[in-house]
Amino acid sequence: MRVEIWSDIACPWCYVGKARFEKALAAFPHRDGVEVVHRSFELDPGLAKDDVQPVLTMLTAKYGMSEAQAQAGEDNLGAQAAAEGLDYRTRGRDHGSTFDMHRLLHLAKDAGRQEALLDALYRANFAEERSVFADDERLVGLAVAAGLEADAARAVLADPTAYADEVRADEREAAQLGATGVPFFVLDRKYGVSGAQPAEVFAQALAQAWGERSPLKLIDDGGAEACGPDGCAVPGR
């Protein structure tokens, strides 16, 4: 069974939701039969690379809330993150374009290191002091820590077209599936779960999707010639 997760590194609920989903997945009896694929979604796809501002400034401008309201929201997110065992800086974070991070995540997927890089990016953005925005060497360092080659990461960051089509394809697919926000979880292309739901909801969704998987139905198993582990059938023998 495949679970696809659309998310953005700038999305705090994606950070929290990933931890809750993983809690449910760890307890799922068929864990070894579940493939998890992370897909790209930008909350602010129009941001320029150097358009970086404090999170509180972004929240007050985008949602029309007061700074006090924005800070209260950050404090609540910090408490939600702490309940999942995650570190979260409620003061001093900034916000910017995540396009380059998504491109690096596609590079990491090709190298089998996508999960490691995603975790590193989340931790850096939400828990560490140094910004992840508009700083290529910061991203290269995180990529290396996740198991990627520094030169490969620098090459992607130096070429704005590298993996750009893959990021845009993920985002178009999200729109086609009806995702208007993230995190958005799709189980076997049959069920969708929106938002950072409690682990119990994810556990229920996993069980339901697994239970409704249909075994392959053979149209004809009448013994036509075929090859198998013991060799190939020879006509006339």
N, C-alpha and C positions, 0 to 999 in steps of 0.2 A: 504494500500500500504506500502511496506517495502522499506526503503532506507538503504543500507549497505555502510559503509564508511571505506575503508582501509586507515590507516594512521600510522605515527610514531611520537612519542613524540619529537624526535630529528629533525623533519622536520619543518622548519619555515613556509613553504607554507601550511602545514597541519593546523598549528595554525591560519594562516590568512584565509585559505579556509573554516575552520569550522565556523568562524564568518560570512563570506559571505553567506554560505549555510543557516545558522540559520536566517540571515536577510530575505532571500527569503522564508524560511519555516514559519517564523512568520507572513508574509503577505499572505500566501497561504490560500485560502478560506476553504480548506479541511484539515487544519492542524491537527485536532483531529483524522483524519483517516490515519495518517502517522506514522508508527513505524520506529524509527531510531536505527540501530544496528552498533556499532563500532567494526571493525575487525583489527587484528594485521598485521603489516608489519614492518620489520626491514630494515632500510637503510644499516646497517652494521652488518649483522647477525653473522659474524665471530669474532667480538670483544670479548676479554676476559673481565670479570667483572671489573678488575682493570686497564684496558687499557683506561685511561682518559687523554685527552690532550686539549689544547686550541682550540677553534673553528677555529681560523685563521691558526693554524698549520695544522689542519686536511684539511682545504680547499686548502691550498697551495700544500700539498702533494698529495691529491686525484685528484685535477683538474689541477695541473700544473700552477696555477696562481700566480702572485706576491702577497705579503702581502698587498700592496696598493690596488690591485684589489679586494682581499678578503674583505678588510675593506670597500671598496666602496659598495660591494654587501651587507654587513651587514647594512650599512647606508641606502641603498635603502629599505631593508626589514623592517628596523625600521620605515621608512616613510609609507610604505604600511600597516604595523600593526597599526600605529597611526591613519591612515585614517579609520580603522575599530573600533577605540576606544580601541585598545589593547596596553598594555605596552610592551616594547621590549628593552632589554639592548643590545646596539650595541657594547659594550666594555666589555671584561672580561668574556664572557661565555665560557663554556667548552663543550666537546663532549665525549660520551662514549656509552657503551652498554645499550640498552633499553629493553633487554629481560626480566629482572625481573619486569619492569614496565608493560609490556604486560601481564605477568602472573598475576600480581595484578589486572589488568583491567578485566581479566576473573573472578577472585574472586569477584570483584565488580559487574560484570554483574549478577552473581548468586544471589547477595544480592540486586539487583535493584539499585545500586549506581554507575554504570559505567560512566554515564555522569558527575557526580560530581567529580569522581576521575580523569577522563580525563582532565577536566577543571583545576583541582588543579595541575596536572602534567605539563600541558602546561604553566600555569602561573608561576610555580616554575622554570621551565627550561628557559623560555624566559624573565621573568620579575624580578625574585628575585635573590639575590646575592648568597645565599648558593647553592652549587651544588646538583643535584639530582643523580649524578652518584657515584657508589661504596660506597654508604652510606645507609645501611639498615635502620637505625633509622630515617634518613631523610624521606625515603619512608613510614615507619610506621606512622610517624607524619602526612604526607599528606593523607594516607589512613584513619586515624582516623578523620581528618578534613573533609573528604568526607563521613563519616558516617559508616565506617567499624570498626570492633573490632580489637584492637591492637594485641591481641594474634593470631587471625586468619591471620592477615597480616604477623606477624613474622613467623608463621608456614609455610606459603607459601614460604617466602624468605629463610627459613632454609632448605627447601626441593627443590632442583633444578629440580625435576621431576614434581612438582605440577603445573598443568595447562600447562606444556610444550607441551603436545600433542595438546592441543587446539590452542596454538600459532602457532605451525607448520602446523596444519590443515588449519588455516586461510591463512597462507602464501602460501601453496600449491594451495589453491582455488584461490588466487589472480593470481598466475601464469597461472592457467587453464583459467581464464577469460581474460587473456591478459594484466594484469596490470604489467607494468615495472617500474612504479614510483608511488608516492603518493603526494597528496591525490587522491584517486580513488573512485568515487561514482557510485553505481549500484542501479538503480531504478527498483524494481519489477522483477529483473533478465531479463529485456528487454532492458534497456538503460544504457549506461555507460557515465560518465562525468569525464574527466581526468584533474587534476590540480585545482589550486585555481582560478576558473573562477569568473567573476563578478556576483553579486547577480542576475542580470537580466537573465543571462544564466541559473542559477539554477532555477529561477522562471519559465522560459520557459520549462525546462526539467520536472519539477514537473507537470506543467499543461498538457504537452503532455503525460506523463506516466499515469496520472490520467484519462485523456480523452480517452485513448485507453484500459482501463481496460474492460475486457469482462464480462458481467453478466453471471452467471451460467445458462447453458441451460439444462433443465430437459429432460431426455430421455423418461420418462413416469411419468405423474402426474395424473394417472387414478384412484386415490383414494385408493390405497392399504393401508392395515392397518398400522397405525403408532401411536406413542405417541407424545403428544404435551403438552403445558401448561395446557390444560383443562383435561388432562388424556389420557388414551389409548383407541383406538377403540376396541370394543368387537365384534368378528364375530357373525353374526346371529341376531344382534339387529338393 
